[in-house]
Amino acid sequence: MIARLRGQLIEKLPSWVVLDVAGVGYQVEVPLSTFEVLPALGEQSSLLIEMLVREDAMLLYGFATEKEKSLFRLLVKVNGIGPKLALAVLSSLSVDAFVQAVREKNTALLTKIPGVGKKTAERMVLELATAVDSIVGTFVLNGAVAPLSLNNADSMMRQQAIQALEALGYKNAEATQRVDKAWQDNAVLSDQIKYALQVTL
């Protein structure tokens, strides 16, 4: 699987770019939020990649930040939302604005996104209400949102632990809750996963 591409930016349009990586041109679809921070043509650029393989194509989606990539992954898991609509969400709202809209159940704002109707907005709120907290590195404590006191390395480990639990069949919301509740400072990834599996919710 391709997770990141770094190369010369040889084509650039608002919806897709081409990166020349060691003589191979990779066409990558991007949201406007990523397009706006790209360098000039001919310069080096690096993109985080989400690769989706279909029977007739291998599609690459590129993002400037881990938050954008994480939100894209969550969105395509929602029933009725495909990659195109997920990119439209990222092109219309910042990640933080989307997370806030979901938390506040602001379906009126979500329906302003091209292609998002009332039912789709309601599904986003219902299915992502808890999951979006994993994107911004926060957790809910006594009804209030508080930041996790994790450094960058711990934050990355936390995401890996959540993904490991998802691979074992847990929904994102429960995986996130388990990891947050069981988190032990200075523990290695394998132990963090073990603690999360053992915790009682």
C-alpha positions as CSV (number, residue, x, y, z in Angstrom):
1,M,0.0,0.0,0.0
2,I,1.2,3.5,-0.8
3,A,1.1,5.7,2.4
4,R,3.1,8.7,1.2
5,L,4.5,10.2,-2.0
6,R,7.3,12.7,-2.3
7,G,8.3,14.1,-5.7
8,Q,8.3,16.9,-8.2
9,L,5.0,18.6,-8.7
10,I,4.5,18.5,-12.5
11,E,0.8,19.1,-12.8
12,K,-1.6,20.9,-10.5
13,L,-5.4,21.4,-10.7
14,P,-7.8,22.1,-7.9
15,S,-9.1,18.5,-7.9
16,W,-5.9,16.6,-8.7
17,V,-2.2,16.8,-9.1
18,V,0.6,14.7,-10.6
19,L,3.8,14.0,-8.7
20,D,6.9,12.8,-10.5
21,V,8.5,10.2,-8.2
22,A,11.7,8.8,-9.6
23,G,10.4,9.2,-13.2
24,V,7.0,7.8,-12.5
25,G,4.0,10.2,-12.6
26,Y,1.4,9.5,-9.9
27,Q,-2.0,11.2,-10.4
28,V,-3.5,12.0,-7.0
29,E,-6.9,13.5,-6.2
30,V,-6.8,16.2,-3.5
31,P,-9.3,18.4,-1.7
32,L,-9.1,22.2,-2.0
33,S,-7.6,22.4,1.5
34,T,-4.6,20.5,0.3
35,F,-4.4,22.2,-3.1
36,E,-4.2,25.6,-1.4
37,V,-1.0,24.7,0.4
38,L,0.9,23.0,-2.5
39,P,4.1,24.6,-3.7
40,A,4.6,25.9,-7.2
41,L,5.0,23.6,-10.2
42,G,8.5,22.1,-10.5
43,E,9.0,22.1,-6.8
44,Q,9.2,19.1,-4.4
45,S,6.0,18.2,-2.7
46,S,5.0,15.5,-0.2
47,L,1.5,14.1,0.3
48,L,0.0,11.6,2.7
49,I,-1.8,9.0,0.6
50,E,-4.9,6.9,1.0
51,M,-5.0,4.3,-1.7
52,L,-8.3,2.6,-2.7
53,V,-8.1,-0.4,-5.0
54,R,-11.1,-1.3,-7.2
55,E,-11.6,-4.0,-9.8
56,D,-10.9,-1.5,-12.6
57,A,-8.6,1.1,-11.0
58,M,-6.1,2.0,-8.3
59,L,-7.1,5.4,-6.9
60,L,-4.8,7.7,-4.9
61,Y,-6.1,10.4,-2.6
62,G,-3.6,12.9,-1.2
63,F,-3.6,15.1,1.9
64,A,-1.4,17.8,3.4
65,T,-2.1,16.8,7.0
66,E,-2.8,13.7,9.0
67,K,-6.1,15.2,10.2
68,E,-7.4,15.5,6.7
69,K,-6.4,11.9,5.9
70,S,-8.0,10.7,9.1
71,L,-11.3,12.5,8.4
72,F,-11.4,11.2,4.8
73,R,-11.0,7.6,6.2
74,L,-13.9,8.1,8.6
75,L,-16.1,9.7,6.0
76,V,-15.8,6.9,3.5
77,K,-16.9,4.4,6.2
78,V,-20.3,6.2,6.5
79,N,-23.1,4.6,4.5
80,G,-23.7,6.5,1.3
81,I,-20.5,8.5,1.4
82,G,-17.9,7.7,-1.3
83,P,-14.4,9.2,-1.9
84,K,-15.8,12.0,-4.1
85,L,-18.2,13.2,-1.5
86,A,-15.5,12.9,1.2
87,L,-13.3,15.2,-0.8
88,A,-16.2,17.6,-1.2
89,V,-16.5,17.7,2.6
90,L,-12.8,18.5,3.0
91,S,-13.0,21.1,0.3
92,S,-15.9,22.9,1.9
93,L,-15.0,22.8,5.6
94,S,-11.8,22.7,7.6
95,V,-11.4,19.6,9.7
96,D,-12.0,21.5,12.9
97,A,-15.1,23.2,11.5
98,F,-16.5,19.8,10.4
99,V,-15.7,18.2,13.8
100,Q,-17.5,21.1,15.6
101,A,-20.5,20.8,13.3
102,V,-20.8,17.1,14.1
103,R,-20.4,17.6,17.8
104,E,-23.1,20.4,17.8
105,K,-25.3,18.3,15.4
106,N,-25.3,21.3,13.1
107,T,-26.9,19.6,10.1
108,A,-27.8,22.9,8.6
109,L,-24.1,23.7,8.1
110,L,-23.4,20.2,6.8
111,T,-26.1,20.4,4.1
112,K,-24.3,23.4,2.6
113,I,-21.6,21.0,1.4
114,P,-22.2,20.1,-2.3
115,G,-23.8,16.7,-2.5
116,V,-24.8,16.5,1.2
117,G,-28.6,16.3,1.8
118,K,-30.4,16.3,5.1
119,K,-30.3,12.5,5.4
120,T,-26.6,12.3,4.7
121,A,-25.9,15.1,7.2
122,E,-27.9,13.2,9.8
123,R,-26.0,10.0,9.1
124,M,-22.7,11.9,9.5
125,V,-23.8,13.2,12.9
126,L,-25.1,9.9,14.1
127,E,-22.1,7.7,12.9
128,L,-19.3,10.1,13.5
129,A,-20.4,11.8,16.8
130,T,-17.7,9.9,18.8
131,A,-15.3,9.0,16.1
132,V,-14.3,12.5,15.2
133,D,-12.7,13.0,18.6
134,S,-9.9,10.8,17.4
135,I,-9.0,13.2,14.7
136,V,-8.4,16.3,16.8
137,G,-6.8,14.4,19.7
138,T,-9.4,15.1,22.2
139,F,-11.7,13.1,24.5
140,V,-14.9,13.8,26.4
141,L,-14.6,14.2,30.1
142,N,-17.7,14.9,32.2
143,G,-19.4,16.3,29.1
144,A,-16.6,18.7,28.3
145,V,-14.0,18.3,25.6
146,A,-10.5,18.3,26.9
147,P,-7.2,18.0,25.0
148,L,-5.2,14.8,25.4
149,S,-1.8,15.5,27.0
150,L,0.1,13.5,24.3
151,N,3.2,14.5,22.5
152,N,3.5,13.9,18.8
153,A,5.0,10.4,19.2
154,D,2.3,9.4,21.6
155,S,-0.4,10.8,19.4
156,M,0.9,8.7,16.5
157,M,1.0,5.6,18.7
158,R,-2.5,6.3,19.9
159,Q,-3.8,6.3,16.3
160,Q,-1.9,3.1,15.6
161,A,-3.5,1.5,18.7
162,I,-7.0,2.6,17.6
163,Q,-6.4,1.2,14.1
164,A,-5.2,-2.1,15.5
165,L,-8.4,-2.5,17.5
166,E,-10.4,-1.6,14.4
167,A,-8.6,-4.3,12.5
168,L,-9.7,-6.7,15.3
169,G,-13.4,-5.8,14.6
170,Y,-14.1,-2.9,17.1
171,K,-16.0,0.1,15.8
172,N,-13.9,3.3,15.8
173,A,-15.9,4.8,18.7
174,E,-15.3,1.9,21.0
175,A,-11.7,1.5,19.9
176,T,-11.0,5.1,20.7
177,Q,-12.8,4.9,24.0
178,R,-10.8,1.8,25.0
179,V,-7.4,3.3,24.0
180,D,-8.1,6.6,25.8
181,K,-9.3,4.8,29.0
182,A,-6.4,2.3,29.1
183,W,-3.6,4.7,28.0
184,Q,-0.4,4.3,30.0
185,D,2.4,6.8,29.7
186,N,5.7,5.3,28.5
187,A,4.2,2.0,27.5
188,V,5.1,0.5,24.1
189,L,2.5,0.1,21.3
190,S,1.9,-3.6,21.9
191,D,1.2,-3.0,25.6
192,Q,-1.1,-0.1,24.8
193,I,-3.2,-2.4,22.6
194,K,-3.2,-5.2,25.3
195,Y,-4.3,-2.7,27.9
196,A,-7.1,-1.4,25.6
197,L,-8.3,-5.0,25.0
198,Q,-8.5,-5.7,28.7
199,V,-10.2,-2.5,29.9
200,T,-13.8,-2.6,31.2
201,L,-16.1,0.0,29.7
